[in-house]
Amino acid sequence: MTEVAVLKEQNTVYATDFQLERKDRERSQSRLIELEEQLTAASQRIADLEDDKQQLMTNVTTTRRQVSAIFSSSSSLFDI
């Protein structure tokens, strides 16, 4: 094989390798964007669930106070 043929072959190998690495970087970048979007959605879902939890805790506290008030007023009816 002549030196020119060897250099052309090396050039072909380098070009192919470069293209493969470029595709790998593009796939990696695409996957990174996808994962970032999933993380954002999951973070929002967690925030929504935390808000729901807080509202439920408030409702439980309010209901307990109401039940306590009902029992307090009921017990005074029997203190005649």
Rosetta blueprint (number, residue, H / E / L):
1 M L
2 T L
3 E H
4 V H
5 A H
6 V H
7 L H
8 K H
9 E H
10 Q H
11 N H
12 T H
13 V H
14 Y H
15 A H
16 T H
17 D H
18 F H
19 Q H
20 L H
21 E H
22 R H
23 K H
24 D H
25 R H
26 E H
27 R H
28 S H
29 Q H
30 S H
31 R H
32 L H
33 I H
34 E H
35 L H
36 E H
37 E H
38 Q H
39 L H
40 T H
41 A H
42 A H
43 S H
44 Q H
45 R H
46 I H
47 A H
48 D H
49 L H
50 E H
51 D H
52 D H
53 K H
54 Q H
55 Q H
56 L H
57 M H
58 T H
59 N H
60 V H
61 T H
62 T H
63 T H
64 R H
65 R H
66 Q H
67 V H
68 S H
69 A H
70 I H
71 F H
72 S H
73 S H
74 S H
75 S H
76 S H
77 L H
78 F L
79 D L
80 I L
